[in-house]
Each structure stands twice: as structure tokens, then as C-alpha cells.
Amino acid sequence: MGVNDRMIFSTPPAEAMKVEKLPVEGESCPACGSGDVRRYPVGWVYGPRMAVKCQACYHTLRHEKPAVADNWPPFRTLTYDWEASLAERPTAESRGR
């Protein structure tokens, strides 16, 4: 990596890389029985999600679609939760029927 790359693609400060993991009340891990279950934002292959995971054994309880109040992703588009128009939906011919 050259000097220019280090200036352009610098590592962000450590305090910018922290994620707030909120405790989920009333849930326990089915794998280990721990009560330390937390919910936090993640980038997932199917898009941005909120992960609910055990912090003792890192067992994933579930992934949820983020609500507007979650503010995830931080720069979410206005049309993120809109239904696809009829023109954008797959037709029966394209699904092989």
C-alpha cells in the first residue's frame, strides 16, 4: 500500500467503530441458557438487518428487518420500505411457469 492509499483509505478512529448492543429483555439463549441476549445492527448478505445474538456463545437467535426507529442503515433511502411496482415484480414467464 502506497502513501497515497494510506491518506485516502485511512483506518477510522476506534471510537467510530463501536456498535451499541442493546439488551433484549425476557429472552434467553436456547443453546447455552445465558440471559445475555443483545440486539444490534449488522450488514448481511440479504441487506441490512438487526441481529439478536447471545453474547456468551454467539448463537444467533434471529435476524430482523430494521424498523425506521433503528436508523439502520444510517443513510437509508426514502423508498427502502416501499412495495415494488407491478413493473418491477417478476412475471409468471420469468419464473418458469
C-alpha positions as CSV (number, residue, x, y, z in Angstrom):
1,M,0.0,0.0,0.0
2,G,1.4,3.3,-1.0
3,V,1.4,6.7,0.8
4,N,-1.5,8.0,-1.2
5,D,-3.6,4.9,-0.4
6,R,-2.9,5.4,3.3
7,M,-4.2,9.0,3.1
8,I,-7.3,8.2,1.1
9,F,-8.2,4.8,2.7
10,S,-7.2,5.5,6.3
11,T,-8.4,3.5,9.2
12,P,-11.2,5.2,11.1
13,P,-10.6,6.0,14.8
14,A,-11.5,3.3,17.3
15,E,-14.4,5.2,18.8
16,A,-16.1,5.4,15.4
17,M,-16.1,1.6,15.1
18,K,-18.2,0.9,18.1
19,V,-21.7,-0.6,17.9
20,E,-24.3,-0.2,20.6
21,K,-25.6,-3.7,21.5
22,L,-28.9,-3.3,23.3
23,P,-30.0,-5.9,25.8
24,V,-33.2,-7.9,24.9
25,E,-35.3,-8.3,28.0
26,G,-37.1,-11.6,28.7
27,E,-35.1,-13.8,26.3
28,S,-32.5,-16.4,26.9
29,C,-30.3,-18.4,24.6
30,P,-31.6,-21.8,23.6
31,A,-28.1,-23.1,23.0
32,C,-26.4,-22.2,26.3
33,G,-29.2,-20.8,28.5
34,S,-27.5,-17.4,29.1
35,G,-29.7,-14.4,29.7
36,D,-27.2,-12.0,28.0
37,V,-29.0,-11.6,24.6
38,R,-28.4,-8.4,22.7
39,R,-29.7,-6.8,19.5
40,Y,-27.5,-4.7,17.2
41,P,-27.2,-3.7,13.5
42,V,-25.2,-5.9,11.0
43,G,-24.5,-5.9,7.3
44,W,-25.9,-9.2,6.0
45,V,-26.0,-10.9,2.6
46,Y,-29.7,-10.1,2.3
47,G,-29.3,-6.5,3.2
48,P,-29.1,-4.5,6.5
49,R,-30.5,-6.4,9.4
50,M,-30.8,-6.3,13.2
51,A,-29.1,-9.4,14.7
52,V,-30.3,-10.8,18.0
53,K,-27.5,-12.9,19.4
54,C,-26.3,-14.5,22.6
55,Q,-23.2,-12.7,23.9
56,A,-21.9,-15.7,25.8
57,C,-21.8,-18.3,23.0
58,Y,-22.7,-16.0,19.9
59,H,-25.6,-18.2,18.9
60,T,-27.9,-16.3,16.5
61,L,-31.5,-16.3,17.7
62,R,-32.7,-14.4,14.7
63,H,-32.2,-11.6,12.1
64,E,-34.9,-8.9,11.8
65,K,-35.5,-6.3,9.2
66,P,-34.7,-2.9,10.8
67,A,-37.5,-0.6,11.7
68,V,-37.4,3.1,11.0
69,A,-36.6,3.8,14.7
70,D,-33.5,1.6,14.4
71,N,-31.9,4.1,12.0
72,W,-30.1,1.3,10.2
73,P,-28.6,1.7,7.6
74,P,-27.8,5.3,8.7
75,F,-28.4,6.8,5.2
76,R,-31.4,4.7,4.3
77,T,-33.4,5.9,1.2
78,L,-36.9,7.1,1.4
79,T,-38.2,4.2,-0.7
80,Y,-36.5,1.5,1.4
81,D,-39.8,0.0,2.7
82,W,-41.9,0.7,-0.3
83,E,-43.5,-2.2,-2.2
84,A,-42.2,-3.0,-5.6
85,S,-44.3,-1.6,-8.5
86,L,-46.0,-4.1,-10.9
87,A,-43.4,-3.4,-13.5
88,E,-40.6,-4.4,-11.1
89,R,-42.2,-7.6,-9.9
90,P,-41.3,-10.9,-11.6
91,T,-43.8,-12.3,-14.0
92,A,-45.0,-15.9,-14.3
93,E,-43.0,-16.3,-17.6
94,S,-39.7,-15.2,-15.9
95,R,-40.3,-17.7,-13.0
96,G,-40.5,-20.6,-15.5
97,R,-44.3,-21.2,-15.3
